[in-house]
Amino acid sequence: MTAHTTPALPHLENFLLHLRANGYSPRTVYNYQRDLALFARFLALAGIPFDRVDKLTVTRFKAALADPEHVRLLEDRPQKDRLKARSVNRTLSALRTYLRFLVEIDYPVPVPPDAVKLARAERPHPRVPDLADLLRVLEAPSYLEADPNVALRNRAILEVLFATGMRISELCSLNRNQVGSDGEIFVRGKGKKERFVYLTPRARHHLDRYLATRTDNFPALFIPYRGRRADDRDPRISPNYVEARLRHYLARLKINVPITPHTFRHAFATYLAEEGANPAAIQVLLGHESLQTTNRYVNLADRAAREAHRRFHPLPDPDA
């Protein structure tokens, strides 16, 4: 095999077909295909057949993604900057999802999907966990819940929390008719204040998968499957239940950073601020009455910018 020959990954076309059949957008499918092409090219350059991939191979691939010179070779471009941790994690997540698909179709995988660990990114504040840890928690119901319907529901709950930044009390009070076909959700918040929040394509996908299993006529968006009274005409998931399942997932995942339903709201706001979102827009999305309340998230991002300026400015010292 030469360095310029990129081998086809097994069942790659079937994997992409699987994504399309499960409602993934064309752009998402394209991103998965592109990210897996990086992995295939890495194997070609390293001279490693797919069936000889091991944990060390995955570690070397992660390191290559973080190295500008390796990324240049993988993408076959004349110049390429170092990938951000978020881009590295998207590629690693694509590889992990692909390996899980192979497991589902009983194709022998050389390395377990969970061996693909996401990269850690420095967080500006201890109350906002790493994106890698948040992603692990988001995905946890899919493989830690024994009941497939519970797995779909709980995955949808966490995805909606992180996608919208809504409060757990707001989520538990949602009815199905508050969710628009375009992913817009009408929310009644504190003090009966009303606003709209918006699902990401990823969150819509998981919510749609959960709703496809519902054969009841209950109005609530998220309902309990056990422990409800026979005469209860409006059963709903409780905040206490979501908090308890989160504690269970954290224990199973051995994540020591406290993550509660409200953590997803903090993380939602902080990431938007870091990416440059207008504070007034974040205020509307969170349903804050005062912009001052929202500014604490902007200040978290400002501290990260200050640290970057201190570390990387070419003339940092007074005597330089």
Contacts in CASP RR format, 6 or more apart in sequence:
PFRMAT RR
TARGET T0000
AUTHOR 0000-0000-0000
METHOD contacts of the structure
MODEL  1
MTAHTTPALPHLENFLLHLRANGYSPRTVYNYQRDLALFARFLALAGIPF
DRVDKLTVTRFKAALADPEHVRLLEDRPQKDRLKARSVNRTLSALRTYLR
FLVEIDYPVPVPPDAVKLARAERPHPRVPDLADLLRVLEAPSYLEADPNV
ALRNRAILEVLFATGMRISELCSLNRNQVGSDGEIFVRGKGKKERFVYLT
PRARHHLDRYLATRTDNFPALFIPYRGRRADDRDPRISPNYVEARLRHYL
ARLKINVPITPHTFRHAFATYLAEEGANPAAIQVLLGHESLQTTNRYVNL
ADRAAREAHRRFHPLPDPDA
1 7 0 8 1.000
1 44 0 8 1.000
1 47 0 8 1.000
2 44 0 8 1.000
3 44 0 8 1.000
3 45 0 8 1.000
4 44 0 8 1.000
5 44 0 8 1.000
6 37 0 8 1.000
6 40 0 8 1.000
6 41 0 8 1.000
6 44 0 8 1.000
7 40 0 8 1.000
7 43 0 8 1.000
7 44 0 8 1.000
7 49 0 8 1.000
7 50 0 8 1.000
8 40 0 8 1.000
9 36 0 8 1.000
9 39 0 8 1.000
9 40 0 8 1.000
9 50 0 8 1.000
9 98 0 8 1.000
10 50 0 8 1.000
10 102 0 8 1.000
10 107 0 8 1.000
11 101 0 8 1.000
11 102 0 8 1.000
11 105 0 8 1.000
11 107 0 8 1.000
12 33 0 8 1.000
12 36 0 8 1.000
12 98 0 8 1.000
14 101 0 8 1.000
14 105 0 8 1.000
15 32 0 8 1.000
15 36 0 8 1.000
15 98 0 8 1.000
15 101 0 8 1.000
15 102 0 8 1.000
16 29 0 8 1.000
16 32 0 8 1.000
16 33 0 8 1.000
18 101 0 8 1.000
19 28 0 8 1.000
19 29 0 8 1.000
19 32 0 8 1.000
20 29 0 8 1.000
22 205 0 8 1.000
22 209 0 8 1.000
23 205 0 8 1.000
23 208 0 8 1.000
24 32 0 8 1.000
24 205 0 8 1.000
25 201 0 8 1.000
28 201 0 8 1.000
28 202 0 8 1.000
31 90 0 8 1.000
31 94 0 8 1.000
32 94 0 8 1.000
32 97 0 8 1.000
32 98 0 8 1.000
35 90 0 8 1.000
35 91 0 8 1.000
35 94 0 8 1.000
35 95 0 8 1.000
36 94 0 8 1.000
36 95 0 8 1.000
36 98 0 8 1.000
38 65 0 8 1.000
38 74 0 8 1.000
38 75 0 8 1.000
38 91 0 8 1.000
39 61 0 8 1.000
39 91 0 8 1.000
39 95 0 8 1.000
41 73 0 8 1.000
41 74 0 8 1.000
41 76 0 8 1.000
42 60 0 8 1.000
42 61 0 8 1.000
42 64 0 8 1.000
42 74 0 8 1.000
43 49 0 8 1.000
43 50 0 8 1.000
43 53 0 8 1.000
43 57 0 8 1.000
45 73 0 8 1.000
45 74 0 8 1.000
46 57 0 8 1.000
46 60 0 8 1.000
48 57 0 8 1.000
50 110 0 8 1.000
51 108 0 8 1.000
51 110 0 8 1.000
52 110 0 8 1.000
53 110 0 8 1.000
53 111 0 8 1.000
54 110 0 8 1.000
54 111 0 8 1.000
55 111 0 8 1.000
55 115 0 8 1.000
57 111 0 8 1.000
58 95 0 8 1.000
58 111 0 8 1.000
58 115 0 8 1.000
58 116 0 8 1.000
58 117 0 8 1.000
61 95 0 8 1.000
62 88 0 8 1.000
62 92 0 8 1.000
62 117 0 8 1.000
62 119 0 8 1.000
63 70 0 8 1.000
64 70 0 8 1.000
64 71 0 8 1.000
64 74 0 8 1.000
65 71 0 8 1.000
65 74 0 8 1.000
65 83 0 8 1.000
65 87 0 8 1.000
65 88 0 8 1.000
65 91 0 8 1.000
65 92 0 8 1.000
65 119 0 8 1.000
66 82 0 8 1.000
66 83 0 8 1.000
66 88 0 8 1.000
66 119 0 8 1.000
67 82 0 8 1.000
68 80 0 8 1.000
68 81 0 8 1.000
68 82 0 8 1.000
71 80 0 8 1.000
71 81 0 8 1.000
71 82 0 8 1.000
71 83 0 8 1.000
72 78 0 8 1.000
72 79 0 8 1.000
72 80 0 8 1.000
83 91 0 8 1.000
85 119 0 8 1.000
85 120 0 8 1.000
85 121 0 8 1.000
85 131 0 8 1.000
86 121 0 8 1.000
86 131 0 8 1.000
88 118 0 8 1.000
88 119 0 8 1.000
89 118 0 8 1.000
89 119 0 8 1.000
89 121 0 8 1.000
89 131 0 8 1.000
89 132 0 8 1.000
89 135 0 8 1.000
92 116 0 8 1.000
92 117 0 8 1.000
92 118 0 8 1.000
92 119 0 8 1.000
93 118 0 8 1.000
93 135 0 8 1.000
95 116 0 8 1.000
96 113 0 8 1.000
96 114 0 8 1.000
96 116 0 8 1.000
97 113 0 8 1.000
99 109 0 8 1.000
99 111 0 8 1.000
99 112 0 8 1.000
99 113 0 8 1.000
99 116 0 8 1.000
100 113 0 8 1.000
102 108 0 8 1.000
102 109 0 8 1.000
103 109 0 8 1.000
103 113 0 8 1.000
117 132 0 8 1.000
118 131 0 8 1.000
118 132 0 8 1.000
118 135 0 8 1.000
118 136 0 8 1.000
119 132 0 8 1.000
120 130 0 8 1.000
120 132 0 8 1.000
121 130 0 8 1.000
121 131 0 8 1.000
121 132 0 8 1.000
123 129 0 8 1.000
123 130 0 8 1.000
124 270 0 8 1.000
124 274 0 8 1.000
124 300 0 8 1.000
124 301 0 8 1.000
124 303 0 8 1.000
124 304 0 8 1.000
124 307 0 8 1.000
125 270 0 8 1.000
125 300 0 8 1.000
125 303 0 8 1.000
126 257 0 8 1.000
127 263 0 8 1.000
127 266 0 8 1.000
128 263 0 8 1.000
128 266 0 8 1.000
128 267 0 8 1.000
128 270 0 8 1.000
128 300 0 8 1.000
129 255 0 8 1.000
129 257 0 8 1.000
129 259 0 8 1.000
129 263 0 8 1.000
129 267 0 8 1.000
130 257 0 8 1.000
131 271 0 8 1.000
133 255 0 8 1.000
133 257 0 8 1.000
133 259 0 8 1.000
134 162 0 8 1.000
134 259 0 8 1.000
134 264 0 8 1.000
134 267 0 8 1.000
136 253 0 8 1.000
136 255 0 8 1.000
137 158 0 8 1.000
137 246 0 8 1.000
137 249 0 8 1.000
137 250 0 8 1.000
137 253 0 8 1.000
137 255 0 8 1.000
137 259 0 8 1.000
138 155 0 8 1.000
138 158 0 8 1.000
138 159 0 8 1.000
138 162 0 8 1.000
139 155 0 8 1.000
140 249 0 8 1.000
140 252 0 8 1.000
140 253 0 8 1.000
141 150 0 8 1.000
141 151 0 8 1.000
141 152 0 8 1.000
141 153 0 8 1.000
141 154 0 8 1.000
141 155 0 8 1.000
141 158 0 8 1.000
141 245 0 8 1.000
141 249 0 8 1.000
142 151 0 8 1.000
142 155 0 8 1.000
143 151 0 8 1.000
144 151 0 8 1.000
144 248 0 8 1.000
144 249 0 8 1.000
144 252 0 8 1.000
145 151 0 8 1.000
145 154 0 8 1.000
147 225 0 8 1.000
149 213 0 8 1.000
149 225 0 8 1.000
150 225 0 8 1.000
152 206 0 8 1.000
152 209 0 8 1.000
152 210 0 8 1.000
152 213 0 8 1.000
153 210 0 8 1.000
153 213 0 8 1.000
153 222 0 8 1.000
153 223 0 8 1.000
153 225 0 8 1.000
153 237 0 8 1.000
154 245 0 8 1.000
155 206 0 8 1.000
155 210 0 8 1.000
156 203 0 8 1.000
156 206 0 8 1.000
156 207 0 8 1.000
156 209 0 8 1.000
156 210 0 8 1.000
156 211 0 8 1.000
156 222 0 8 1.000
157 171 0 8 1.000
157 222 0 8 1.000
157 237 0 8 1.000
157 242 0 8 1.000
158 264 0 8 1.000
159 202 0 8 1.000
159 203 0 8 1.000
159 206 0 8 1.000
159 207 0 8 1.000
160 166 0 8 1.000
160 171 0 8 1.000
160 199 0 8 1.000
160 203 0 8 1.000
160 206 0 8 1.000
160 207 0 8 1.000
161 168 0 8 1.000
161 171 0 8 1.000
161 261 0 8 1.000
161 264 0 8 1.000
161 265 0 8 1.000
162 203 0 8 1.000
162 264 0 8 1.000
162 267 0 8 1.000
162 268 0 8 1.000
163 198 0 8 1.000
163 199 0 8 1.000
163 200 0 8 1.000
163 202 0 8 1.000
163 203 0 8 1.000
163 268 0 8 1.000
164 185 0 8 1.000
164 187 0 8 1.000
164 197 0 8 1.000
164 198 0 8 1.000
164 199 0 8 1.000
164 203 0 8 1.000
164 268 0 8 1.000
164 285 0 8 1.000
165 197 0 8 1.000
165 264 0 8 1.000
165 265 0 8 1.000
165 268 0 8 1.000
165 269 0 8 1.000
165 285 0 8 1.000
165 286 0 8 1.000
166 185 0 8 1.000
166 187 0 8 1.000
166 197 0 8 1.000
166 265 0 8 1.000
167 189 0 8 1.000
167 190 0 8 1.000
167 261 0 8 1.000
167 262 0 8 1.000
167 265 0 8 1.000
168 239 0 8 1.000
168 242 0 8 1.000
168 243 0 8 1.000
168 261 0 8 1.000
168 262 0 8 1.000
169 189 0 8 1.000
169 239 0 8 1.000
170 187 0 8 1.000
170 188 0 8 1.000
170 189 0 8 1.000
171 221 0 8 1.000
171 222 0 8 1.000
171 242 0 8 1.000
171 261 0 8 1.000
172 222 0 8 1.000
172 236 0 8 1.000
172 237 0 8 1.000
172 238 0 8 1.000
172 239 0 8 1.000
172 242 0 8 1.000
173 188 0 8 1.000
173 236 0 8 1.000
174 185 0 8 1.000
174 187 0 8 1.000
174 220 0 8 1.000
174 221 0 8 1.000
174 222 0 8 1.000
175 219 0 8 1.000
175 220 0 8 1.000
175 221 0 8 1.000
176 211 0 8 1.000
176 219 0 8 1.000
176 220 0 8 1.000
176 221 0 8 1.000
177 219 0 8 1.000
178 185 0 8 1.000
178 186 0 8 1.000
178 187 0 8 1.000
178 221 0 8 1.000
179 185 0 8 1.000
179 199 0 8 1.000
179 207 0 8 1.000
179 221 0 8 1.000
180 186 0 8 1.000
183 198 0 8 1.000
183 199 0 8 1.000
183 204 0 8 1.000
184 196 0 8 1.000
184 197 0 8 1.000
184 198 0 8 1.000
184 199 0 8 1.000
185 196 0 8 1.000
185 197 0 8 1.000
185 198 0 8 1.000
185 199 0 8 1.000
186 194 0 8 1.000
186 196 0 8 1.000
187 194 0 8 1.000
187 195 0 8 1.000
187 196 0 8 1.000
187 197 0 8 1.000
188 194 0 8 1.000
189 195 0 8 1.000
189 287 0 8 1.000
190 287 0 8 1.000
193 287 0 8 1.000
193 289 0 8 1.000
195 284 0 8 1.000
195 285 0 8 1.000
195 287 0 8 1.000
197 285 0 8 1.000
198 285 0 8 1.000
199 207 0 8 1.000
214 223 0 8 1.000
216 223 0 8 1.000
218 233 0 8 1.000
218 234 0 8 1.000
218 235 0 8 1.000
219 234 0 8 1.000
220 234 0 8 1.000
220 235 0 8 1.000
220 236 0 8 1.000
220 237 0 8 1.000
222 236 0 8 1.000
222 237 0 8 1.000
223 235 0 8 1.000
223 236 0 8 1.000
223 237 0 8 1.000
224 235 0 8 1.000
224 236 0 8 1.000
224 237 0 8 1.000
224 238 0 8 1.000
224 241 0 8 1.000
228 235 0 8 1.000
229 235 0 8 1.000
239 261 0 8 1.000
242 261 0 8 1.000
243 260 0 8 1.000
243 261 0 8 1.000
246 259 0 8 1.000
246 260 0 8 1.000
246 261 0 8 1.000
250 256 0 8 1.000
250 259 0 8 1.000
265 286 0 8 1.000
266 297 0 8 1.000
268 285 0 8 1.000
269 282 0 8 1.000
269 285 0 8 1.000
269 286 0 8 1.000
269 294 0 8 1.000
269 297 0 8 1.000
270 297 0 8 1.000
270 300 0 8 1.000
270 301 0 8 1.000
272 281 0 8 1.000
272 282 0 8 1.000
272 285 0 8 1.000
272 297 0 8 1.000
273 279 0 8 1.000
273 282 0 8 1.000
273 297 0 8 1.000
273 298 0 8 1.000
273 300 0 8 1.000
273 301 0 8 1.000
274 300 0 8 1.000
274 301 0 8 1.000
274 304 0 8 1.000
276 301 0 8 1.000
279 291 0 8 1.000
279 294 0 8 1.000
279 295 0 8 1.000
279 298 0 8 1.000
280 291 0 8 1.000
280 294 0 8 1.000
282 294 0 8 1.000
282 297 0 8 1.000
282 298 0 8 1.000
283 290 0 8 1.000
283 291 0 8 1.000
283 293 0 8 1.000
283 294 0 8 1.000
286 293 0 8 1.000
286 294 0 8 1.000
288 294 0 8 1.000
310 316 0 8 1.000
END
